[in-house]
Amino acid sequence: MATEAQEKACSFVVGDDGLATWSDTHKDAWIGMLETHKRLTRALDAELESQYGLSLSGVEVLGRLAAAKDRALRLSALASACGLSLSRISRIIDTLETRKLVERRPCAEDARAVYAQLLPAGLDLVREAQASHFAGVQERFFEQLSQSEIETLASVFGRFIPRDATPCIE
């Protein structure tokens, strides 16, 4: 039986067959975090899609544009802030542009760059979608936890937030 110090030092072992196995504690932490994320994002994504025709990524894009100066961002900066590829952001913007929620506009300083500009209809929709999204997160996640557990999660997962992360109304 491994001691707590040994388990902390080595979160997994490699068996004679070459396959790695997590310690029980590490397995519960890692798999639990992944399963929680998967279940929540699937439920929240489905809810947003059915109510607003938006994915979680679409709401994040609209939220980041809403929070940006002049409600506009370069597509490359938007991709970076959202942690998505430029091609993925471009496809999301295509969809939002078709719905007249955003528009692309050229960058005066750099002819190669393109901005996404949030339009009034996009601002109205993101306000509604965010209210619903926040309520869904509250119900499905925060209401399942005590205040102490929320503070612990904030302390733990806060360490993984990039220090240069820009705020997002998410």
Buried (B, 14 or more C-beta within 10 A) or exposed (E): EEEEEEBEEEBEEEEEEEEEEBBEEBEEBEEEEEEEEEEBEEBBBEBBEEEBEBBBBBBBBBBBBBBBEEBBBBBEBBBBBBEBEEEBBBEBBEBBBEBEBBBEEEEEEEEEEBBBBBBEEBBEBBEEBBEBBEEBBEEBBEEEEEEEEEEEBEEEEEEEEEEEEEEBBE
